[in-house]
Amino acid sequence: MIVKFVQSIKMSIIKIHNNYFKKYISEEKIAEAIDKMVVQITEDCKNETPIFIGILNGSFMFVADLVRKYNHSCKVSFVKLASYEGTNSTGKIKQLVGLNEDLEGKTVIILEDIVDTGNTLQEIYDIFADKKVKQLKIATLFFKPDVFKKELPIDYIGISIPDKFIIGYGLDYDGLARNLSSIYQLITPPKMKNIVLFGPPGAGKGTQADLLKEKYNLVHISTGDVFRYNITNKTELGMLAKSFMDNGDLVPDEVTIDMLKAEVDKNSAANGFIFDGFPRTESQAKALDDFLEEKGEVISGMVALEVPEDLLVTRLLERGKISGRTDDQDESKIRNRFNEYNTKTAVLKDYYQLQGKYFGANGVGSIDDITKRLSKIIDEL
Ligand code: AMP
């Protein structure tokens, strides 16, 4: 099954069936490589009208981009290598389908998306070699020098890559991913369960995180708690954060992001994290995605507690009486925190929804009922 593949097409890590792929070669790098190939081919074919022959299916995007940049007379054709059962003892016989051109005396340039062992290319090459062409050249966008076993000359190489499984830009995995404009590489699957526990101030994130971290053996990071710890201990970070927090404003992103990274790195052996109170801005969300990606990890999902605002104000004022948190005691500061939430944080619902990772839960009810609702979501992540 593809998990939200379409929505995550712009992501740097995508999941197809149960495999994860990470963005590896950008559109720009591919375009640069093709530009160079076009310059070389143009130089070599000054007095010729070459026939470009793309090997389907994988080469369609490469061929389209290359011939669009080739500003001289040329012909374009496609073939497909098909195998059928032979009637004699030789078993499978390979045949080129779609080759209708008369190639005698012509300059033929085979366009391949990728050459690895060279086995397929050798079969194609052998078929063309019988056609009395004037010259037979090979151009491949991607080439794996470490596994190439043949003596064939490859005349034009776009990008040499190590022996890794790649998809995108015409190359498929189970027929999928050909439409991606960049190249993605197979990676080892993420090991952690990373949950963003989301919701407005007072939604019950802290209470639920304490229960969920035990249940799922995760490390709970509450950026609010870390700031408060630093304020109590009068650290430099605490001093810096205090004025923002007292007013119900967000602490600046750079400070918060650095702090969050340090907290994650302190727990590198964790099974995963519950992020509570982070990310709170889009730039924090992007920073978190990038940071996890460097570790080969991803956010598994954003689990959101949905609670009406009026109920939240009452809850926060009640909490302020017990906890002594100054930002919970003054209604105007509470309103400002909601304002910060609505203007900067609420957009994160869209951010994760676009990745197919937003899961809302009703945050009104008994603590136990809400834990059950959240667990049902987390179990399926
Ligand atoms: P909380 O305990 O999550 O309600 O956070 C209390 C306060 O800490 C917030 O009102 C902010 O001033 C600050 N804070 C906590 N997390 C963040 C964050 N991710 N970005 C910016 N400020 C934060």
Boltz pocket constraint, residues with backbone or C-beta under 6 A from the ligand:
constraints:
  - pocket:
      binder: B
      contacts: [[A, 201], [A, 223], [A, 224], [A, 225], [A, 227], [A, 241], [A, 244], [A, 245], [A, 246], [A, 248], [A, 249], [A, 250], [A, 251], [A, 252], [A, 256], [A, 276], [A, 277], [A, 278], [A, 279], [A, 280], [A, 281], [A, 284], [A, 327], [A, 337]]
      max_distance: 6.0
